[in-house]
Amino acid sequence: MMTKKKTKGQGRISAWLTLYGSNLDELAEHLNISYSRCSLLCNSETVPSHIREGLESFRIDDGSSIPSELLPEGVMRKRGAKKGWLERKMEQVRQETRREVKAGL
């Protein structure tokens, strides 16, 4: 039976939080994201840099922070195309086609 290789932080952040009397719910609230998103991000190898900063700034009651070796790498993510770009492009092509048809008549 093959086992799936675990990522660097998979389960470790949650275990650390539990060990120090905290949990993913509190971390999710600190990051202002849902529990499921928080769990997903904590189990990722990379996260957006603003999430990494939020993870670094999280403190438990005694002031301790999550050890950096448990945190996923923060990366700048390139944003995708803006919503509606395809519709705008299709409309542009339609208008150009209409102009060409009118010019040809």
Residue frames as a rotation matrix with the C-alpha (Angstrom) as fourth column:
MET 1
0.580 0.814 0.000 0.00
0.814 -0.580 0.000 0.00
0.000 0.000 -1.000 0.00
MET 2
-0.403 -0.698 0.592 1.36
0.673 -0.664 -0.326 3.41
0.620 0.267 0.737 -0.99
THR 3
0.213 0.430 -0.877 1.11
0.878 -0.478 -0.021 6.24
-0.428 -0.766 -0.480 1.47
LYS 4
0.682 0.086 0.726 0.75
0.485 -0.796 -0.361 9.83
0.547 0.598 -0.585 0.42
LYS 5
-0.402 -0.892 -0.209 3.81
0.827 -0.255 -0.501 11.89
0.393 -0.374 0.840 1.29
LYS 6
0.557 0.611 -0.563 2.88
0.807 -0.557 0.195 14.53
-0.195 -0.563 -0.803 3.83
THR 7
0.411 -0.381 0.828 3.78
0.276 -0.814 -0.512 18.13
0.869 0.439 -0.229 3.23
LYS 8
-0.562 -0.825 0.060 6.06
0.220 -0.219 -0.951 19.93
0.797 -0.521 0.305 5.64
GLY 9
-0.845 0.186 0.502 3.36
-0.505 -0.587 -0.633 21.45
0.177 -0.788 0.590 7.82
GLN 10
-0.149 0.889 -0.434 0.54
-0.363 0.359 0.860 18.96
0.920 0.285 0.269 7.41
GLY 11
0.578 0.535 -0.616 -1.02
0.371 0.500 0.783 18.53
0.726 -0.681 0.090 10.81
ARG 12
-0.304 -0.811 -0.500 1.95
0.857 -0.003 -0.515 20.06
0.416 -0.585 0.696 12.59
ILE 13
-0.765 0.080 0.639 0.46
-0.179 -0.980 -0.091 23.54
0.619 -0.184 0.763 12.97
SER 14
0.303 0.952 0.043 -2.77
-0.430 0.096 0.898 22.07
0.851 -0.290 0.438 14.33
ALA 15
0.441 -0.215 -0.871 -0.80
0.657 0.739 0.150 19.85
0.611 -0.639 0.467 16.72
TRP 16
-0.681 -0.732 0.016 1.29
0.560 -0.534 -0.633 22.80
0.472 -0.422 0.774 17.89
LEU 17
-0.427 0.612 0.666 -1.85
-0.490 -0.776 0.398 24.88
0.760 -0.156 0.631 18.50
THR 18
0.606 0.685 -0.404 -3.45
-0.089 0.563 0.821 22.04
0.790 -0.462 0.403 20.48
LEU 19
0.049 -0.707 -0.705 -0.27
0.815 0.437 -0.381 21.52
0.578 -0.556 0.598 22.50
TYR 20
-0.889 -0.458 -0.013 -0.27
0.401 -0.765 -0.504 25.18
0.220 -0.453 0.864 23.50
GLY 21
-0.514 0.755 -0.408 -4.01
0.581 -0.043 -0.813 25.42
-0.631 -0.655 -0.416 24.24
SER 22
-0.369 0.413 -0.833 -5.23
-0.640 -0.762 -0.094 26.98
-0.674 0.498 0.546 21.01
ASN 23
-0.079 0.374 0.924 -6.91
0.494 0.820 -0.289 25.65
-0.866 0.434 -0.250 17.87
LEU 24
-0.736 -0.211 0.643 -7.53
0.676 -0.173 0.716 26.28
-0.040 0.962 0.270 14.19
ASP 25
0.354 0.921 0.159 -10.76
0.903 -0.381 0.198 28.15
0.243 0.073 -0.967 14.99
GLU 26
0.614 -0.185 -0.768 -8.79
0.371 -0.790 0.488 30.85
-0.697 -0.584 -0.416 16.81
LEU 27
-0.523 -0.852 0.019 -6.18
0.350 -0.194 0.917 30.98
-0.777 0.486 0.399 14.06
ALA 28
-0.402 0.467 0.788 -8.90
0.894 0.012 0.449 31.27
0.200 0.884 -0.422 11.40
GLU 29
0.694 0.668 -0.267 -10.52
0.717 -0.676 0.171 34.12
-0.066 -0.311 -0.948 13.33
HIS 30
0.184 -0.736 -0.652 -7.13
0.246 -0.607 0.755 35.87
-0.952 -0.299 0.069 13.59
LEU 31
-0.794 -0.535 0.290 -6.65
0.358 -0.026 0.933 35.49
-0.492 0.844 0.213 9.82
ASN 32
-0.256 0.818 -0.515 -10.26
-0.552 -0.561 -0.617 36.51
-0.794 0.127 0.595 9.16
ILE 33
-0.512 0.113 -0.851 -10.91
-0.743 0.440 0.505 33.39
0.431 0.891 -0.141 7.07
SER 34
0.610 0.792 -0.016 -13.08
-0.706 0.552 0.444 30.28
0.361 -0.259 0.896 7.46
TYR 35
0.359 -0.416 0.836 -11.95
-0.592 0.591 0.548 27.24
-0.722 -0.691 -0.034 9.43
SER 36
0.732 -0.032 0.681 -11.81
0.398 0.830 -0.389 25.09
-0.553 0.556 0.620 6.30
ARG 37
0.845 -0.461 0.271 -9.72
0.017 -0.483 -0.876 27.65
0.535 0.745 -0.400 4.41
CYS 38
0.444 -0.682 0.580 -7.41
-0.896 -0.342 0.284 27.96
0.005 -0.646 -0.763 7.41
SER 39
0.467 -0.221 0.856 -6.97
-0.193 0.919 0.343 24.18
-0.863 -0.325 0.386 7.53
LEU 40
0.876 -0.101 0.471 -6.30
0.477 0.325 -0.817 24.07
-0.070 0.940 0.334 3.79
LEU 41
0.721 -0.615 0.319 -3.69
-0.351 -0.721 -0.597 26.83
0.598 0.319 -0.736 4.01
CYS 42
0.396 -0.575 0.716 -1.97
-0.854 0.055 0.517 25.31
-0.337 -0.816 -0.469 7.04
ASN 43
0.430 -0.182 0.884 -1.59
0.114 0.983 0.146 22.07
-0.895 0.038 0.444 5.11
SER 44
0.988 -0.079 0.134 -0.20
0.120 -0.161 -0.980 23.77
0.099 0.984 -0.149 2.00
GLU 45
0.188 -0.982 -0.028 3.45
0.976 0.183 0.116 24.00
-0.109 -0.049 0.993 1.07
THR 46
-0.880 -0.416 0.231 3.02
0.446 -0.890 0.095 27.63
0.167 0.187 0.968 0.00
VAL 47
0.193 0.919 -0.343 0.55
0.926 -0.286 -0.245 30.37
-0.323 -0.270 -0.907 0.92
PRO 48
0.505 -0.007 0.863 0.06
0.443 -0.856 -0.266 33.97
0.740 0.517 -0.430 -0.19
SER 49
-0.509 -0.861 -0.011 2.57
0.466 -0.265 -0.844 36.19
0.724 -0.435 0.535 1.57
HIS 50
-0.352 0.420 0.836 -0.15
-0.661 -0.744 0.095 38.15
0.662 -0.519 0.540 3.44
ILE 51
0.778 0.581 -0.239 -1.39
-0.280 0.662 0.695 34.85
0.562 -0.474 0.678 4.95
ARG 52
0.161 -0.816 -0.556 2.17
0.679 0.500 -0.537 33.94
0.716 -0.291 0.635 5.95
GLU 53
-0.664 -0.387 0.640 2.45
-0.088 -0.809 -0.581 37.32
0.743 -0.442 0.503 7.70
GLY 54
0.216 0.844 0.491 -0.83
-0.776 -0.157 0.611 36.61
0.593 -0.513 0.621 9.51
LEU 55
0.746 -0.019 -0.666 0.42
0.241 0.940 0.243 33.20
0.621 -0.341 0.705 10.59
GLU 56
-0.286 -0.950 -0.127 3.63
0.595 -0.072 -0.801 34.79
0.751 -0.305 0.585 11.88
SER 57
-0.620 0.048 0.783 1.72
-0.396 -0.881 -0.260 37.44
0.677 -0.471 0.565 13.84
PHE 58
0.485 0.833 -0.266 -0.61
-0.204 0.403 0.892 34.94
0.851 -0.378 0.365 15.59
ARG 59
-0.669 -0.659 0.344 0.11
-0.475 0.023 -0.879 34.70
0.572 -0.752 -0.329 19.32
ILE 60
0.043 0.640 -0.768 -1.28
0.535 0.634 0.558 32.38
0.844 -0.434 -0.315 21.95
ASP 61
0.875 0.483 0.026 -2.06
0.237 -0.475 0.847 33.54
0.421 -0.736 -0.530 25.50
ASP 62
0.608 -0.695 -0.383 1.53
0.535 0.003 0.845 33.31
-0.586 -0.719 0.373 26.72
GLY 63
0.542 -0.347 -0.766 2.78
-0.516 -0.857 0.023 35.35
-0.664 0.382 -0.643 23.74
SER 64
-0.409 -0.702 0.583 4.31
0.044 0.623 0.781 32.40
-0.911 0.346 -0.224 21.87
SER 65
0.214 0.428 -0.878 4.05
-0.893 -0.279 -0.354 32.28
-0.396 0.860 0.323 18.11
ILE 66
0.942 0.139 0.305 3.94
-0.002 0.912 -0.411 29.34
-0.336 0.387 0.859 15.72
PRO 67
0.043 -0.997 0.064 7.53
0.077 0.068 0.995 28.23
-0.996 -0.038 0.079 15.02
SER 68
0.163 0.004 -0.987 8.62
-0.823 -0.552 -0.138 29.41
-0.545 0.834 -0.086 11.57
GLU 69
-0.834 -0.533 -0.140 9.79
-0.522 0.683 0.510 25.93
-0.176 0.499 -0.849 10.55
LEU 70
-0.554 0.714 0.428 6.17
0.476 0.693 -0.541 24.75
-0.683 -0.096 -0.724 10.75
LEU 71
0.193 0.691 -0.697 4.80
-0.180 -0.673 -0.717 27.55
-0.965 0.264 -0.005 8.57
PRO 72
0.477 0.011 0.879 4.27
0.806 0.393 -0.442 27.18
-0.350 0.920 0.178 4.82
GLU 73
-0.639 -0.768 0.042 6.39
0.690 -0.549 0.472 29.33
-0.339 0.330 0.881 2.55
GLY 74
0.323 0.712 -0.623 4.91
0.260 -0.700 -0.665 32.74
-0.910 0.053 -0.411 1.71
VAL 75
-0.626 -0.492 0.605 4.87
0.703 -0.019 0.711 33.58
-0.338 0.870 0.358 -1.99
MET 76
-0.452 0.466 -0.761 3.62
-0.478 -0.847 -0.234 36.49
-0.753 0.257 0.605 -4.01
ARG 77
-0.284 0.444 0.850 0.87
0.671 0.725 -0.155 35.14
-0.685 0.527 -0.504 -6.24
LYS 78
-0.992 -0.019 -0.127 0.28
-0.084 -0.655 0.751 36.69
-0.097 0.756 0.648 -9.61
ARG 79
-0.245 0.969 -0.033 -3.34
-0.253 -0.097 -0.963 37.68
-0.936 -0.228 0.269 -9.94
GLY 80
-0.464 0.180 0.867 -5.31
0.755 0.593 0.281 36.20
-0.463 0.785 -0.411 -12.81
ALA 81
-0.816 0.224 0.533 -7.26
0.303 -0.620 0.724 38.04
0.493 0.752 0.438 -15.45
LYS 82
-0.820 0.567 0.080 -10.07
-0.453 -0.556 -0.697 40.29
-0.350 -0.607 0.713 -14.25
LYS 83
-0.396 0.768 0.504 -13.57
0.488 0.641 -0.593 38.86
-0.778 0.011 -0.628 -14.33
GLY 84
0.604 0.782 -0.153 -15.41
0.209 -0.341 -0.917 39.42
-0.769 0.522 -0.369 -17.57
TRP 85
-0.248 -0.782 -0.571 -12.28
-0.449 -0.429 0.783 39.73
-0.858 0.451 -0.245 -19.72
LEU 86
-0.788 -0.031 0.615 -13.51
0.425 0.695 0.580 37.08
-0.445 0.718 -0.535 -22.15
GLU 87
0.250 0.956 0.153 -16.89
0.867 -0.151 -0.475 38.76
-0.431 0.251 -0.867 -22.60
ARG 88
0.489 -0.130 -0.862 -15.19
-0.150 -0.987 0.064 42.13
-0.859 0.098 -0.502 -23.21
LYS 89
-0.610 -0.787 -0.095 -12.84
-0.294 0.113 0.949 40.58
-0.736 0.607 -0.301 -25.76
MET 90
-0.524 0.494 0.693 -15.71
0.769 0.625 0.136 38.84
-0.366 0.604 -0.708 -27.57
GLU 91
0.572 0.757 -0.317 -17.67
0.573 -0.645 -0.506 42.11
-0.587 0.108 -0.802 -27.73
GLN 92
0.083 -0.647 -0.758 -14.60
-0.401 -0.718 0.569 43.90
-0.913 0.257 -0.319 -29.09
VAL 93
-0.842 -0.394 0.368 -14.23
0.109 0.544 0.832 41.27
-0.528 0.741 -0.416 -31.84
ARG 94
-0.045 0.913 0.405 -17.97
0.913 0.202 -0.355 41.54
-0.406 0.354 -0.843 -32.68
GLN 95
0.627 0.281 -0.726 -17.70
0.128 -0.957 -0.260 45.33
-0.768 0.070 -0.636 -33.03
GLU 96
-0.353 -0.828 -0.436 -14.59
-0.456 -0.255 0.853 45.06
-0.817 0.500 -0.287 -35.21
THR 97
-0.730 0.149 0.667 -16.35
0.534 0.733 0.421 42.47
-0.427 0.663 -0.615 -37.38
ARG 98
0.379 0.925 -0.032 -19.40
0.754 -0.329 -0.569 44.75
-0.537 0.192 -0.822 -37.76
ARG 99
0.370 -0.319 -0.872 -17.15
-0.318 -0.926 0.204 47.67
-0.873 0.202 -0.444 -38.80
GLU 100
-0.719 -0.692 0.063 -15.37
-0.220 0.312 0.924 45.48
-0.659 0.651 -0.377 -41.35
VAL 101
-0.392 0.671 0.630 -18.69
0.834 0.548 -0.066 44.23
-0.389 0.499 -0.774 -42.76
LYS 102
0.616 0.639 -0.459 -20.04
0.431 -0.762 -0.482 47.81
-0.659 0.099 -0.746 -43.02
ALA 103
0.028 -0.703 -0.711 -16.84
-0.482 -0.632 0.606 49.02
-0.876 0.326 -0.357 -44.66
GLY 104
-0.827 -0.356 0.434 -17.04
0.115 0.650 0.751 46.18
-0.550 0.671 -0.497 -47.19
LEU 105
-0.041 0.914 0.403 -20.63
0.838 0.251 -0.485 47.03
-0.545 0.318 -0.776 -48.18
